[in-house]
Amino acid sequence: MFGIIFGIIGARIYYVVFAWDMYKDNLLEIFNTRHGGLAIYGGVIAAVITVFVVARVKNSRLPCFLIRQSLVL
């Protein structure tokens, strides 16, 4: 669940960083996703980092944690 949420946020941040010329004059456009602007690389990076952080917080071993999360999906 956390991976999905932070994956979307990470995808948007990644897109904005690499398209900064479009957003530097109007910073409120960063939050406007209706015109597109999600990058899969940022989503994957953020989701992987989130999985590691959640596994660390829950004191879970990572392979077991990943198996349990895949069964939920």
C-alpha positions in Angstrom: 0.0 0.0 0.0 2.7 2.4 0.9 4.7 1.5 -2.2 1.8 2.5 -4.4 1.4 5.9 -2.8 5.0 6.8 -2.6 5.6 5.3 -6.1 3.2 7.8 -7.6 4.7 10.7 -5.6 8.2 9.5 -6.7 7.1 9.3 -10.3 5.9 12.9 -10.2 9.0 14.2 -8.5 11.3 12.4 -11.0 9.3 13.9 -13.9 9.4 17.4 -12.4 13.2 17.2 -11.8 13.9 16.3 -15.4 11.4 18.8 -16.8 12.3 21.7 -14.5 12.3 24.2 -17.3 8.5 23.9 -17.6 7.9 24.3 -13.9 10.4 26.8 -12.7 8.2 29.8 -13.6 5.0 28.4 -12.2 5.6 26.2 -9.2 1.9 25.4 -8.7 1.9 23.5 -12.0 4.0 20.8 -10.2 0.8 19.6 -8.5 -1.2 19.6 -11.7 -1.0 16.0 -13.1 -3.9 16.4 -15.5 -1.6 17.2 -18.4 0.5 14.1 -17.8 3.9 13.9 -16.2 4.7 10.7 -14.4 8.0 8.9 -15.0 8.1 5.1 -14.4 11.7 5.3 -13.2 10.9 7.6 -10.3 7.9 5.4 -9.3 10.0 2.2 -9.2 12.9 3.9 -7.3 10.5 5.4 -4.7 8.6 2.1 -4.3 11.8 0.1 -3.8 13.0 2.6 -1.2 9.6 2.5 0.5 9.7 -1.3 0.7 13.1 -1.2 2.4 12.1 1.5 4.9 8.8 -0.3 5.8 10.7 -3.6 6.2 13.2 -1.9 8.5 10.5 -0.1 10.6 8.6 -3.4 11.0 11.8 -5.3 11.9 11.0 -7.8 9.2 13.4 -9.8 7.1 13.2 -8.4 3.6 12.6 -11.7 1.6 9.7 -12.7 3.9 8.4 -9.2 3.8 8.4 -9.2 -0.1 6.6 -12.6 -0.2 3.9 -11.4 2.1 3.4 -8.2 0.2 3.2 -10.0 -3.1 0.4 -12.3 -1.7 -1.6 -9.2 -0.7 -1.5 -7.9 -4.3 
